[in-house]
């Protein structure tokens, strides 16, 4: 009898795991940290007319403190005094536009960079002669002593032939420009940007030179908890848009390199507090996850900037192209941006913004392929494309003309792998996607000029959320007027190679693990939670319906049979789509993707568990039931004391097997946008194009996880028996 008591204990244990996984963290008592800062380094820290310290650094540390539940005792001591205060343990940390350098890393531990600075040139407003560094020949330029700008000018002095004049303070440098002693000045671009917005009579020329990054600092080896809180808070602020708002407040930009909205832009009044916009989960360079787990790309940057310019709040959901379309149709999303081509067919169901990207399709071959130089060279060869794309349509339309065979693929990674292993001779895809793949190290080349393709647009459901579509269109026009649009596009299509110089090499398993282990562990955790929670709930539901199946009451048997037949008769992916997309359309109630995944897995597993319970009970010799009843025991008492204890031992191996199946079934839930382990792998592949290594890592992780859980379950089985 003591053994039978293990059963409720196991159920209790699984429920405890579920509860602990979702329990809210108990708020710790707020701790106060003494933080040093500079006296005057506008726009990062300075006093306003009321004598209060404000600025990017001040607002940032206060917002992070609020996010991470600690208090700040801000000490504006000056830059040098703050450094000494941290080193002497008078201060817990400092934030003062402090550049992260190798020399400083010897005595300080730095946070993740919170601002990427740079060196900018400025000239008087009426100076139209100086447009780049070459125009400085024979002229005098200025900078502040001991700054990156001064170092930059010294390094390039001979190259451009200018004279340098250095000043102790910014006001002296500004006066030199105003009175003509210098034709140009150089300083950190946020400082110059702030000066311009506050009435200084000069303008910025050219693009900023990349400079050092600013970081929050603590004494080396100390206050690790504070540093961790700063990093997490910074990540949260960037994620919810608060970071961009703080920077824009002082530099009139969204991220340090964008102009404020002009009077030409038409402002549209938002009608909702927050707009939910669905997007693809992996369509680089338009939307993809970077190695820090943050979504970025052309679509992401354009939409976020549109939200800043038009003043509406945004909640982006990266759930995959097909899922995004269904979310828009069912009302789960207000809009969609995912490299979506504007077509007449789609116009019947969606209202589109002005086009934001002119796409095109291009043929690619292996880098060492010297035979294919034109479409005529494709005769009797096999060309690949993704199903339902412009590339597939183009290849089908010209198949007879050039005599090649077409092979279709569901996903980009399959297409690129097919070319890599030689199962196709060439492939066709959107040109920015191919360009991104080349810059990420794929051994491809494009021997034929690209074909002009369709235009991408931001979409809303036909007849709905017209103001959202108009806000995006007006912001897009503004970005094109100011040049921000070109900067965003060129950031992802024209400069990936430069950005990769200091990045971890992701062409090896070691590099992939080093850059993506956090994302992989997060995906693994979601997979475990999905499996454990859904199986615990399915166990309860399945046992109930299993008992119904063997009940002497005919109505209960019929009801349970209908339930099991319906659930087992619907493919799990269809069931997931119905719960996530269909039910909200019928009921008007939105269901979060994770909750929809739990419900789907629970319903699916419960039907099979019910049959396991029925089979286990029926496996107990029927004579035992008859003997017990003849001795006067009730049906319920007989089931509880005689039949079920024996049946449970019979069921346990099947329960273990069903749990493993449920764990594997979590991969299907990625179809509705749940980023579990497999979906995490797909996202990494989209960014790195290293499908072979990524899926090998995923397979090994699943193997280890399932092996461990199976061993634990087997030990439990032995104890119960």
FENZIHU-V157656 format. One record per residue. N is the residue number from 0. RES is the residue in one small letter. PHI is phi in whole degrees, -180 to 180 (none if undefined). PSI is psi in degrees with one decimal (999 if undefined). D_CENTER is the distance of its C-alpha to the mean C-alpha in Angstrom with 1 decimal. Layout:
N&RES&PHI&PSI&D_CENTER, N&RES&PHI&PSI&D_CENTER
//
This chain:
0&x&none&-31.7&51.9, 1&x&-65&-33.0&49.8, 2&x&-65&-37.7&47.6, 3&x&-66&-23.4&46.9, 4&x&-71&-13.3&45.5, 5&x&-67&-26.7&42.6, 6&x&-63&-54.4&41.1, 7&x&-63&-28.6&40.4, 8&x&-64&-41.5&39.3, 9&x&-64&-44.1&36.6, 10&x&-61&-43.1&35.4, 11&x&-62&-40.6&35.4, 12&x&-63&-44.4&33.5, 13&x&-66&-38.8&30.7, 14&x&-65&-35.0&30.6, 15&x&-66&-41.1&30.4, 16&x&-60&-44.3&27.4, 17&x&-61&-46.1&25.6, 18&x&-64&-43.9&26.8, 19&x&-65&-35.8&25.8, 20&x&-64&-30.5&22.3, 21&x&-111&1.4&21.8, 22&x&-67&140.8&24.3, 23&x&-73&143.7&23.4, 24&x&-72&137.8&24.0, 25&x&-72&129.0&27.3, 26&x&-66&124.0&27.1, 27&x&-79&158.0&28.8, 28&x&-62&139.7&31.4, 29&x&-66&131.8&30.2, 30&x&-105&144.6&31.1, 31&x&-102&129.6&32.2, 32&x&-114&138.3&31.4, 33&x&-89&118.3&33.5, 34&x&-119&124.3&31.4, 35&x&-88&152.6&33.2, 36&x&-151&173.3&32.5, 37&x&-76&163.4&34.5, 38&x&-79&-46.4&37.2, 39&x&-147&108.3&36.4, 40&x&-150&64.9&33.5, 41&x&-63&139.7&32.4, 42&x&-97&20.8&29.8, 43&x&-88&-40.5&28.4, 44&x&-154&129.8&31.3, 45&x&-167&163.2&34.6, 46&x&-91&136.8&37.0, 47&x&-86&-174.5&37.2, 48&x&-67&-17.7&40.6, 49&x&-93&4.2&40.7, 50&x&81&9.9&40.4, 51&x&-94&143.0&36.9, 52&x&-83&127.8&34.3, 53&x&-135&177.2&31.2, 54&x&134&174.4&28.7, 55&x&-60&-49.2&25.1, 56&x&-61&-44.0&25.7, 57&x&-65&-49.9&27.6, 58&x&-64&-37.6&25.2, 59&x&-65&-48.7&22.3, 60&x&-67&-34.4&24.1, 61&x&-68&-40.7&25.4, 62&x&-68&-39.8&22.1, 63&x&-65&-40.3&20.7, 64&x&-60&-41.7&23.9, 65&x&-65&-41.5&23.6, 66&x&-68&-36.8&20.1, 67&x&-102&7.2&21.3, 68&x&64&50.1&24.7, 69&x&-139&166.1&27.0, 70&x&-108&153.5&29.6, 71&x&-118&128.9&30.2, 72&x&-106&94.0&33.7, 73&x&-79&129.5&33.2, 74&x&-120&97.5&35.9, 75&x&-77&87.8&36.3, 76&x&-102&-12.2&38.6, 77&x&102&157.4&37.9, 78&x&-63&-54.2&35.8, 79&x&-63&-41.6&38.5, 80&x&-66&-33.7&39.5, 81&x&-67&-40.8&36.0, 82&x&-59&-47.0&35.7, 83&x&-65&-35.7&39.0, 84&x&-64&-39.3&38.1, 85&x&-69&-44.0&35.1, 86&x&-67&-29.5&37.3, 87&x&-95&8.3&40.1, 88&x&67&17.9&38.0, 89&x&-79&-23.2&39.0, 90&x&-125&150.2&35.3, 91&x&-84&-26.5&32.3, 92&x&-169&175.1&30.0, 93&x&-145&147.4&29.8, 94&x&-138&111.8&27.6, 95&x&-156&43.6&29.5, 96&x&57&42.1&27.7, 97&x&-88&117.2&28.4, 98&x&-70&137.9&27.4, 99&x&-84&112.6&26.1, 100&x&-126&159.1&28.8, 101&x&-61&-36.9&30.1, 102&x&-65&-43.3&33.3, 103&x&-71&-27.3&31.7, 104&x&-65&-16.9&29.6, 105&x&-71&-26.9&33.0, 106&x&-119&-10.3&33.7, 107&x&-130&151.7&30.3, 108&x&-103&128.4&27.0, 109&x&-105&152.2&24.2, 110&x&-76&178.4&20.9, 111&x&-61&145.9&17.8, 112&x&-56&133.7&18.7, 113&x&-106&-7.2&18.5, 114&x&-157&127.6&20.0, 115&x&-95&107.6&20.6, 116&x&-84&-175.8&24.2, 117&x&-176&165.5&26.5, 118&x&-100&130.8&30.1, 119&x&-124&145.4&31.2, 120&x&-99&141.3&34.6, 121&x&-134&145.9&36.4, 122&x&-132&171.4&39.8, 123&x&-65&153.8&42.0, 124&x&-57&-35.4&41.3, 125&x&-91&6.3&44.3, 126&x&-89&108.6&43.7, 127&x&-108&5.8&42.8, 128&x&-87&-32.4&44.1, 129&x&-97&112.4&41.4, 130&x&-119&-19.3&38.3, 131&x&-155&-177.8&37.2, 132&x&-63&-29.5&38.5, 133&x&-63&-27.3&41.3, 134&x&-77&-2.5&43.0, 135&x&-89&-2.0&43.5, 136&x&-57&127.4&46.3, 137&x&78&5.2&49.3, 138&x&-111&170.2&47.7, 139&x&-105&131.2&46.8, 140&x&-123&159.7&43.3, 141&x&-131&156.8&42.3, 142&x&-156&170.9&39.8, 143&x&-87&146.1&39.9, 144&x&-61&137.5&41.5, 145&x&74&14.0&39.3, 146&x&-102&168.1&36.0, 147&x&-61&-34.1&33.6, 148&x&-62&-43.4&35.0, 149&x&-63&-42.0&38.5, 150&x&-63&-43.8&37.4, 151&x&-61&-44.3&35.8, 152&x&-64&-40.9&38.9, 153&x&-63&-41.0&41.2, 154&x&-67&-28.0&39.3, 155&x&-111&10.1&39.5, 156&x&-60&-49.1&43.0, 157&x&-69&-33.3&45.0, 158&x&-65&-41.1&42.5, 159&x&-109&-7.5&42.8, 160&x&71&34.8&46.2, 161&x&-104&167.6&45.7, 162&x&-103&149.1&47.2, 163&x&-115&136.1&45.3, 164&x&-128&124.9&46.3, 165&x&-106&147.3&44.5, 166&x&-130&153.7&44.5, 167&x&-74&-38.2&44.1, 168&x&-128&160.5&42.2, 169&x&-66&-39.8&40.0, 170&x&-64&-36.8&42.7, 171&x&-66&-38.9&45.3, 172&x&-66&-41.8&42.9, 173&x&-64&-40.2&42.2, 174&x&-64&-36.7&46.0, 175&x&-62&-38.0&46.7, 176&x&-70&-42.2&44.6, 177&x&-65&-42.5&46.2, 178&x&-89&2.3&49.8, 179&x&92&4.4&49.3, 180&x&-71&-21.0&49.6, 181&x&-135&145.1&46.2, 182&x&-92&-16.8&44.8, 183&x&-153&151.1&41.2, 184&x&-126&154.0&39.3, 185&x&-126&133.7&36.2, 186&x&-160&173.9&33.9, 187&x&-58&133.5&30.3, 188&x&-63&-32.8&28.7, 189&x&-67&-32.1&27.4, 190&x&-68&-45.2&31.0, 191&x&-66&-39.2&32.5, 192&x&-61&-40.7&30.1, 193&x&-66&-40.4&31.1, 194&x&-62&-41.5&34.7, 195&x&-63&-45.9&34.6, 196&x&-68&-16.1&33.2, 197&x&-104&22.0&36.0, 198&x&99&1.8&38.8, 199&x&-64&135.3&39.4, 200&x&-82&53.7&41.2, 201&x&-143&168.9&39.1, 202&x&-129&156.5&36.2, 203&x&-88&140.4&33.4, 204&x&-123&133.0&34.0, 205&x&73&-178.1&31.7, 206&x&-90&148.3&28.2, 207&x&-64&143.9&27.5, 208&x&-80&138.0&28.1, 209&x&-64&129.3&25.3, 210&x&-118&-160.2&26.4, 211&x&-76&161.6&25.6, 212&x&-96&144.7&22.6, 213&x&-90&144.4&23.6, 214&x&-140&155.9&23.0, 215&x&-82&136.7&24.2, 216&x&-124&143.8&27.0, 217&x&-129&165.1&29.0, 218&x&-64&140.4&32.0, 219&x&-57&127.3&31.4, 220&x&83&0.5&31.2, 221&x&-123&164.7&31.3, 222&x&49&44.4&29.2, 223&x&-65&-32.8&26.3, 224&x&-64&-42.0&25.4, 225&x&-63&-43.0&25.2, 226&x&-63&-41.8&23.0, 227&x&-63&-41.7&20.6, 228&x&-65&-40.6&20.6, 229&x&-62&-46.7&20.1, 230&x&-61&-43.7&17.0, 231&x&-68&-41.9&15.4, 232&x&-63&-41.2&16.7, 233&x&-61&-42.8&15.4, 234&x&-62&-42.9&11.8, 235&x&-64&-41.9&12.5, 236&x&-66&-37.3&14.3, 237&x&-69&-35.6&11.7, 238&x&-69&-41.2&9.2, 239&x&-93&3.7&12.2, 240&x&90&-4.8&13.7, 241&x&-65&-35.8&16.7, 242&x&-60&-49.2&16.5, 243&x&-61&-36.6&16.8, 244&x&-66&-38.6&19.7, 245&x&-64&-47.4&21.5, 246&x&-64&-44.1&21.5, 247&x&-63&-30.4&22.5, 248&x&-61&-32.0&25.3, 249&x&-109&-24.5&27.0, 250&x&-115&-0.2&26.3, 251&x&60&39.2&25.8, 252&x&-140&167.2&22.5, 253&x&-90&-27.6&18.8, 254&x&-149&19.1&17.9, 255&x&99&-7.4&21.2, 256&x&-141&22.1&22.0, 257&x&-123&146.2&22.2, 258&x&-84&157.4&25.4, 259&x&-71&161.0&26.2, 260&x&-65&138.2&26.8, 261&x&-88&169.5&30.4, 262&x&-70&-15.0&33.1, 263&x&-72&-22.9&32.9, 264&x&-76&131.3&29.7, 265&x&-81&125.1&30.5, 266&x&-90&130.5&28.8, 267&x&-108&137.3&28.0, 268&x&-81&120.5&28.2, 269&x&-65&147.4&25.3, 270&x&-109&-4.9&26.6, 271&x&-128&153.5&23.9, 272&x&-67&-42.8&22.4, 273&x&-139&135.5&18.8, 274&x&-104&127.1&17.7, 275&x&-92&121.3&15.2, 276&x&-121&124.1&13.7, 277&x&-90&150.3&12.5, 278&x&-148&172.4&10.8, 279&x&-71&162.5&10.5, 280&x&-100&-17.6&7.9, 281&x&-158&89.0&9.5, 282&x&-146&63.9&11.8, 283&x&-64&141.3&11.9, 284&x&-96&21.8&12.8, 285&x&-87&-40.6&12.0, 286&x&-154&129.1&8.3, 287&x&-166&162.1&6.5, 288&x&-92&132.2&4.4, 289&x&-84&-177.8&7.0, 290&x&-68&-14.6&9.3, 291&x&-91&2.4&8.4, 292&x&83&10.5&5.2, 293&x&-99&139.0&3.7, 294&x&-80&136.7&3.0, 295&x&-147&175.8&6.7, 296&x&136&173.7&9.9, 297&x&-59&-50.6&13.2, 298&x&-60&-43.3&12.4, 299&x&-64&-47.9&9.7, 300&x&-67&-40.7&12.2, 301&x&-62&-45.8&15.2, 302&x&-69&-41.4&14.3, 303&x&-64&-39.7&13.4, 304&x&-69&-36.1&16.6, 305&x&-62&-40.1&18.5, 306&x&-64&-38.7&17.7, 307&x&-67&-46.1&19.1, 308&x&-66&-39.3&22.1, 309&x&-94&-11.5&23.0, 310&x&75&39.6&22.3, 311&x&-119&155.3&20.3, 312&x&-89&145.0&17.6, 313&x&-129&137.5&14.3, 314&x&-130&103.9&12.1, 315&x&-91&136.1&9.5, 316&x&-119&115.3&9.1, 317&x&-97&92.5&7.4, 318&x&-122&6.7&10.4, 319&x&99&152.2&12.1, 320&x&-62&-54.0&14.8, 321&x&-63&-42.7&17.7, 322&x&-65&-35.0&16.2, 323&x&-64&-42.1&15.1, 324&x&-63&-42.3&18.7, 325&x&-69&-35.6&20.2, 326&x&-64&-38.3&18.2, 327&x&-67&-42.4&19.7, 328&x&-64&-39.3&23.1, 329&x&-87&-4.7&23.2, 330&x&88&6.0&22.3, 331&x&-71&-23.9&19.0, 332&x&-129&149.9&17.4, 333&x&-89&-25.7&19.2, 334&x&-154&175.6&17.9, 335&x&-148&134.5&15.9, 336&x&-139&115.4&14.5, 337&x&-160&44.8&13.7, 338&x&58&42.7&16.3, 339&x&-89&117.3&18.9, 340&x&-72&134.3&22.4, 341&x&-80&116.9&25.1, 342&x&-130&160.1&27.9, 343&x&-62&-37.2&31.1, 344&x&-64&-43.1&30.2, 345&x&-72&-28.0&26.9, 346&x&-64&-19.7&28.8, 347&x&-70&-23.8&30.8, 348&x&-115&-18.0&27.9, 349&x&-131&152.3&25.6, 350&x&-103&129.9&26.3, 351&x&-107&151.8&24.5, 352&x&-75&179.6&24.1, 353&x&-60&147.7&25.7, 354&x&-58&136.9&24.2, 355&x&-110&-6.3&21.5, 356&x&-156&129.3&21.6, 357&x&-92&107.4&24.6, 358&x&-88&-173.0&23.5, 359&x&-175&160.0&25.8, 360&x&-114&150.2&26.3, 361&x&-146&144.8&27.5, 362&x&-87&138.7&29.2, 363&x&-131&146.5&28.2, 364&x&-133&170.9&30.3, 365&x&-63&148.3&30.3, 366&x&-60&-31.8&31.0, 367&x&-91&8.2&34.5, 368&x&-82&116.1&35.5, 369&x&-109&1.4&38.5, 370&x&-91&-33.5&39.9, 371&x&-96&111.8&37.6, 372&x&-126&-11.1&38.0, 373&x&-154&171.6&38.4, 374&x&-63&-30.1&38.0, 375&x&-64&-28.0&41.6, 376&x&-75&-3.7&40.7, 377&x&-87&-1.0&38.6, 378&x&-57&130.5&41.7, 379&x&66&12.6&41.8, 380&x&-105&169.4&38.3, 381&x&-109&128.7&35.1, 382&x&-118&134.7&32.1, 383&x&-105&153.7&28.7, 384&x&-158&163.1&26.2, 385&x&-82&145.2&23.6, 386&x&-61&136.1&25.1, 387&x&76&14.9&25.4, 388&x&-103&168.5&24.4, 389&x&-61&-35.4&26.6, 390&x&-62&-44.0&27.1, 391&x&-63&-42.1&28.6, 392&x&-63&-42.1&30.8, 393&x&-64&-45.2&32.0, 394&x&-64&-40.7&32.9, 395&x&-65&-39.3&34.8, 396&x&-67&-27.9&36.6, 397&x&-112&11.7&37.9, 398&x&-61&-46.5&38.4, 399&x&-70&-35.4&42.2, 400&x&-63&-40.9&42.6, 401&x&-109&-6.9&41.2, 402&x&72&31.0&41.9, 403&x&-103&169.2&38.7, 404&x&-105&144.5&37.1, 405&x&-108&132.8&33.6, 406&x&-122&127.6&31.3, 407&x&-102&147.5&28.2, 408&x&-132&150.4&24.9, 409&x&-80&-32.1&22.3, 410&x&-134&158.3&19.2, 411&x&-65&-40.3&18.7, 412&x&-63&-35.5&18.7, 413&x&-66&-40.3&22.0, 414&x&-63&-47.9&23.4, 415&x&-69&-36.0&22.7, 416&x&-67&-36.5&24.1, 417&x&-61&-39.8&27.1, 418&x&-69&-37.9&28.0, 419&x&-63&-41.7&27.5, 420&x&-89&-3.8&29.9, 421&x&88&12.1&32.3, 422&x&-77&-14.6&32.3, 423&x&-131&156.9&31.9, 424&x&-93&-25.2&33.5, 425&x&-155&165.0&31.0, 426&x&-142&160.3&27.9, 427&x&-133&136.7&26.8, 428&x&-156&173.8&23.4, 429&x&-60&136.9&22.0, 430&x&-63&-37.2&23.0, 431&x&-67&-30.1&19.8, 432&x&-70&-43.1&18.1, 433&x&-64&-41.8&21.1, 434&x&-60&-40.6&21.2, 435&x&-65&-41.8&17.7, 436&x&-61&-41.7&18.8, 437&x&-62&-44.5&22.0, 438&x&-70&-17.9&20.3, 439&x&-92&6.1&18.3, 440&x&103&4.6&21.7, 441&x&-69&137.1&22.6, 442&x&-81&71.9&26.4, 443&x&-124&160.0&26.8, 444&x&-146&158.4&28.9, 445&x&-117&95.0&29.6, 446&x&-78&-14.7&33.4, 447&x&-121&140.1&33.6, 448&x&-59&143.3&32.7, 449&x&-69&154.0&29.9, 450&x&-93&137.6&30.9, 451&x&-66&129.4&29.9, 452&x&-112&-159.7&27.6, 453&x&-79&-179.1&26.4, 454&x&-110&141.1&24.6, 455&x&-89&144.2&21.1, 456&x&-141&157.2&21.0, 457&x&-84&133.7&19.2, 458&x&-122&144.9&20.7, 459&x&-127&161.2&22.0, 460&x&-64&140.5&24.3, 461&x&-56&126.3&27.8, 462&x&82&2.8&29.8, 463&x&-126&155.0&27.0, 464&x&50&43.8&24.9, 465&x&-61&-34.7&26.9, 466&x&-66&-32.7&26.2, 467&x&-67&-44.6&22.4, 468&x&-62&-42.1&23.2, 469&x&-67&-38.8&25.8, 470&x&-62&-42.1&23.6, 471&x&-65&-44.3&21.1, 472&x&-62&-45.4&24.2, 473&x&-65&-40.5&25.9, 474&x&-67&-37.2&23.0, 475&x&-62&-44.2&22.6, 476&x&-60&-41.7&26.4, 477&x&-64&-43.3&26.1, 478&x&-64&-35.0&23.4, 479&x&-71&-34.6&25.7, 480&x&-66&-41.9&28.7, 481&x&-87&-10.0&27.3, 482&x&91&-3.7&25.8, 483&x&-64&-34.5&22.2, 484&x&-59&-48.5&21.3, 485&x&-63&-37.5&22.7, 486&x&-63&-42.6&21.0, 487&x&-65&-47.4&17.5, 488&x&-64&-46.3&18.5, 489&x&-66&-26.0&20.3, 490&x&-60&-33.4&17.5, 491&x&-106&-25.5&15.7, 492&x&-102&-24.3&18.8, 493&x&-109&-10.6&21.4, 494&x&-132&16.4&20.3, 495&x&-61&-36.9&18.1, 496&x&-63&-40.4&21.1, 497&x&-66&-38.4&21.9, 498&x&-68&-23.5&18.4, 499&x&-83&-9.2&18.8, 500&x&-55&-44.3&22.2, 501&x&-99&7.2&21.2, 502&x&-84&159.5&18.2, 503&x&-68&137.9&18.7, 504&x&-70&114.0&20.2, 505&x&-98&19.9&18.0, 506&x&-90&0.4&20.9, 507&x&-123&160.3&22.3, 508&x&-62&-40.3&21.5, 509&x&-61&-46.6&22.0, 510&x&-63&-41.0&19.5, 511&x&-62&-43.5&16.8, 512&x&-67&-41.3&17.5, 513&x&-63&-39.0&17.7, 514&x&-85&-22.6&14.3, 515&x&-126&10.1&12.4, 516&x&-63&-34.1&14.6, 517&x&-65&-44.2&12.5, 518&x&-65&-40.9&9.8, 519&x&-65&-42.1&13.0, 520&x&-67&-36.7&14.8, 521&x&-65&-42.9&12.3, 522&x&-64&-38.9&12.4, 523&x&-64&-43.2&16.2, 524&x&-62&-42.9&16.6, 525&x&-64&-37.4&15.3, 526&x&-62&-45.0&17.6, 527&x&-64&-45.5&20.4, 528&x&-62&-44.9&20.1, 529&x&-56&-47.1&20.0, 530&x&-68&-47.7&23.0, 531&x&-66&-48.7&25.0, 532&x&-65&-48.2&24.7, 533&x&-65&-37.9&25.3, 534&x&-70&-38.0&28.1, 535&x&-62&-44.7&29.7, 536&x&-68&-39.6&29.8, 537&x&-66&-33.1&30.9, 538&x&-63&-45.3&33.7, 539&x&-64&-50.0&35.1, 540&x&-65&-41.3&34.9, 541&x&-66&-39.5&36.2, 542&x&-63&-41.9&39.1, 543&x&-60&-50.2&40.2, 544&x&-70&-29.7&40.2, 545&x&-65&-41.2&41.8, 546&x&-68&-35.6&44.6, 547&x&-60&-37.6&45.0, 548&x&-65&-27.7&45.5, 549&x&-109&10.5&48.6, 550&x&-68&146.5&49.8, 551&x&-71&-11.6&53.5, 552&x&-85&118.5&52.4, 553&x&-63&-39.0&52.0, 554&x&-60&-40.9&49.7, 555&x&-67&-40.5&47.1, 556&x&-62&-43.2&47.3, 557&x&-65&-45.4&46.9, 558&x&-60&-46.1&43.9, 559&x&-64&-39.7&42.1, 560&x&-63&-41.8&43.0, 561&x&-64&-44.5&41.6, 562&x&-59&-48.7&38.3, 563&x&-64&-41.9&37.9, 564&x&-64&-40.6&38.9, 565&x&-65&-50.3&36.4, 566&x&-65&-44.3&33.4, 567&x&-71&-23.0&34.4, 568&x&-84&-10.9&35.2, 569&x&-103&122.6&31.8, 570&x&-55&142.2&29.2, 571&x&-62&-35.3&26.3, 572&x&-66&-39.4&23.7, 573&x&-64&-41.1&26.0, 574&x&-62&-42.5&26.3, 575&x&-63&-44.1&22.5, 576&x&-62&-41.6&22.4, 577&x&-64&-43.9&25.4, 578&x&-68&-42.3&24.2, 579&x&-82&-40.3&20.8, 580&x&-103&-39.3&22.0, 581&x&-75&-49.8&25.7, 582&x&-59&-43.6&26.6, 583&x&-60&-34.8&24.8, 584&x&-67&-30.8&26.8, 585&x&-85&-44.8&30.0, 586&x&-96&-21.5&29.7, 587&x&81&3.9&27.5, 588&x&-101&122.8&25.5, 589&x&-80&135.2&21.7, 590&x&-113&122.7&20.6, 591&x&-58&147.8&17.1, 592&x&-60&-39.9&15.5, 593&x&-66&-42.5&16.0, 594&x&-64&-40.4&19.6, 595&x&-62&-37.7&20.3, 596&x&-64&-43.4&19.4, 597&x&-61&-45.8&21.8, 598&x&-62&-44.7&24.5, 599&x&-61&-50.6&24.3, 600&x&-63&-38.2&24.7, 601&x&-64&-49.9&27.3, 602&x&-61&-45.3&29.4, 603&x&-62&-48.8&29.3, 604&x&-69&-33.9&30.3, 605&x&-63&-35.0&32.9, 606&x&-64&-41.8&34.9, 607&x&-74&-36.1&35.3, 608&x&-65&-37.5&36.0, 609&x&-58&-41.1&38.7, 610&x&-71&-32.6&40.4, 611&x&-64&-43.7&40.2, 612&x&-63&-45.9&41.9, 613&x&-59&-46.5&44.5, 614&x&-64&-39.4&45.3, 615&x&-64&-42.2&45.6, 616&x&-67&-43.0&48.0, 617&x&-68&-20.0&50.0, 618&x&-75&-19.3&50.3, 619&x&-74&128.0&52.5, 620&x&-49&131.0&56.1, 621&x&-63&-23.0&57.2, 622&x&-63&-28.0&60.4, 623&x&-68&-38.1&58.7, 624&x&-65&-45.0&57.8, 625&x&-65&-41.7&61.3, 626&x&-64&-42.2&62.9, 627&x&-64&-43.2&60.9, 628&x&-66&-35.1&61.7, 629&x&-69&-22.7&65.3, 630&x&-86&0.0&65.4, 631&x&100&2.5&64.4, 632&x&-77&143.6&60.6, 633&x&-73&167.2&58.4, 634&x&-60&-48.0&55.7, 635&x&-63&-40.9&52.9, 636&x&-67&-38.1&54.7, 637&x&-65&-44.5&55.2, 638&x&-62&-44.2&51.6, 639&x&-68&-42.6&50.5, 640&x&-97&-25.4&53.1, 641&x&-118&-52.2&54.0, 642&x&-76&-53.4&51.7, 643&x&-63&-41.9&48.1, 644&x&-57&-36.7&48.7, 645&x&-76&-39.2&49.7, 646&x&-66&-36.8&47.1, 647&x&-59&-42.2&44.2, 648&x&-62&-34.6&45.3, 649&x&-72&-35.2&45.3, 650&x&-76&-30.1&41.9, 651&x&-53&-47.7&39.9, 652&x&-58&-38.1&39.4, 653&x&-70&-36.0&38.1, 654&x&-61&-43.9&35.8, 655&x&-61&-45.1&34.3, 656&x&-62&-40.7&33.9, 657&x&-67&-34.8&32.3, 658&x&-65&-42.3&29.8, 659&x&-61&-41.2&28.8, 660&x&-63&-42.7&28.5, 661&x&-62&-38.7&26.3, 662&x&-62&-44.1&24.0, 663&x&-68&-33.8&23.8, 664&x&-66&-17.6&23.4, 665&x&-60&-24.4&20.0, 666&x&-64&-29.2&18.7, 667&x&-69&-29.1&20.0, 668&x&-67&-17.9&17.9, 669&x&-61&-19.0&14.8, 670&x&-64&-24.5&16.6, 671&x&-103&13.7&15.8, 672&x&99&2.0&12.0, 673&x&-72&123.4&12.3, 674&x&-90&76.5&10.0, 675&x&-88&-162.1&13.1, 676&x&-63&-46.7&14.3, 677&x&-65&-43.9&15.1, 678&x&-64&-35.8&11.9, 679&x&-59&-43.4&10.1, 680&x&-61&-42.7&12.8, 681&x&-62&-39.4&12.4, 682&x&-66&-41.1&8.9, 683&x&-66&-41.4&10.5, 684&x&-61&-40.2&13.5, 685&x&-61&-33.1&12.1, 686&x&-85&-40.1&11.2, 687&x&-98&-21.6&14.4, 688&x&63&20.0&16.7, 689&x&-102&66.9&18.3, 690&x&-66&-40.3&18.7, 691&x&-59&-50.8&21.9, 692&x&-68&-42.1&20.9, 693&x&-62&-47.2&17.5, 694&x&-72&-25.1&19.4, 695&x&-66&-44.2&22.2, 696&x&-62&-44.7&20.2, 697&x&-61&-44.6&18.8, 698&x&-61&-42.8&22.4, 699&x&-65&-39.8&23.9, 700&x&-63&-43.5&21.5, 701&x&-63&-43.0&22.6, 702&x&-61&-46.2&26.2, 703&x&-64&-46.0&26.3, 704&x&-62&-49.1&24.8, 705&x&-66&-38.2&27.2, 706&x&-63&-46.0&30.1, 707&x&-62&-48.5&29.8, 708&x&-65&-36.4&29.5, 709&x&-66&-41.8&32.4, 710&x&-62&-43.1&34.5, 711&x&-63&-41.7&34.0, 712&x&-65&-38.1&34.8, 713&x&-65&-37.8&37.9, 714&x&-65&-40.4&39.1, 715&x&-62&-40.1&38.8, 716&x&-61&-43.0&40.8, 717&x&-64&-39.2&43.5, 718&x&-67&-40.7&43.8, 719&x&-66&-39.3&44.1, 720&x&-75&999&46.7
//
